[in-house]
Structures are given as C-alpha cells and as structure tokens.
Amino acid sequence: MTIKKLLKSDEEWKKILTSEQYNILRKAGTEIPGSCAFSINREGVFHCIACDNPLFISKTMIKSETNWPSFFEPYSPESMILKEDNTIGMRRTEVICAKCDGHLGHVFNDGPPPTYKRYCINGTVLKFVAGEKRV
C-alpha cells in the first residue's frame, strides 16, 4: 500500500475542517476526554476525517479507561507515521496520518495482546465507514 501525500495550505485546511478538527490535526491539540466516544458494534473502517486515509478497522478497537477511542493495531503500517514526542514533559510516541500529516493522537505500550499497543486517538478526527473491510 503506497500512500500519496495530500498537501494543502494552512488556509485550505481551515476551510475544510471544523475549528476543533483543525486544532487537533494541524496544531497537535487534544479533544476533551470522553467528548467523542465511539460505540461501534459492527464491522467497518475508521478513516482520517481530513483526507479519508484508512487508519483502523473496527475489530481492533479496545475498551480503554482513557475515554478516547483506542485500538491495538493500525489498518496498515503504512497508514500512519510514528514520531517521538517529548512535549508536556513526557516521552510519548505521536501518531500522524501518513497521507495528510495530521496529528491523530499517541501510541503506548500498554495495550492487549497480540500487539501490546494502545493507539489512543482523538475521535473528532475519525470518520467511521460501516461495512467497509480491509483491502
């Protein structure tokens, strides 16, 4: 799977995203915990709201005490970029959309088997497509 970059100016992003989506995706903001909880009990794929890049399949969603949507595995390794993040006095790994370079959230090493990863993602920047399957 090869990801073709979607390049837009800051002004173009402001026109197509809500102010909250813009703050999260373009300024590495965070939504209020629990403000965008997904309760998905069906098959489908979560995409980036900005560029439609597939990010996670619903069967990889996990319950997390963080109150942000969490997953144990990405749609594909090429779907996202992982980058060291040392902001706010913590050492974390940032999750970035590989297509539009938008900030999605962070990944931690405290998830369930088989990956032991927990991708903690801002739900405001996700779009769920019911019935879609991994290609």
Disulfide bonds with the S-S distance in Angstrom:
none
